[in-house]
Amino acid sequence: MEVAQLLQALLSEQTPALPDLTVLRSARYLSWALVLAALSMVASRRLSRPWRCGLAALLMLWTLIPGPVSPAFWLSLAFQMPSLMSTAIAAWLFVRLGQDKPDRLASLMQNKFGKTGLLVAVVLGWLLLLDTFAVLPVSMYSTGFSPIVLGLWALLALMPWLFWGSQAAACQLSLLLILVLTVHVVLRVPTGNVWDALIDPWLWLILQWLALREGLGQLSAKWRAPKATRA
């Protein structure tokens, strides 16, 4: 217990740098605009490209309007703002689907870097959930204000590029993490805590569903393989 308390003191002994209120308000509107636009692109992917892009653009413009007329106003009251990771993924989805490249989206789950990132995010979400019930020996969420944890994530973000830089998927994963961490360091959004920048409950639920679907798909393929061999 003493070791856990010492570790907690080491990681949590700092004054949290909170985001500027004006920057936070602007970031909330922009984040929700990108997330909602990406969701509309996914929902309308069967439509032709002009209709799909037009609907997403209208929804984005509507969300960026200040005040209660904007969906971001009410979503911010209930859920604050998406994580920077959700915003970055939404922006990437918006661009890819706008370019009619859904095949690239499907290929993400087929490489080891996409699968590893998915697994890490799911485990991270479970650890933060357990932390809310004070199950862990160290308060994990409070360590998110520590520059030590931020530095460890920066080092982790560079690893795919350093060790597998010749593979495009590894470079993309490193670029995504570095972009999220850089915006967090500069603007301190959404809360000044690195965990809130990396993941949020809605993103975690979506990633859990993707991981479950991937796992069931692999089990189904393994189950069908022996039957096909016997036949």
Summary of the structure (lengths in Angstrom):
residues: 231
radius of gyration: 19.8
end to end distance: 58.3
largest distance: 66.2
contacts: 668
relative contact order: 0.14
helix: 78%
strand: 0%
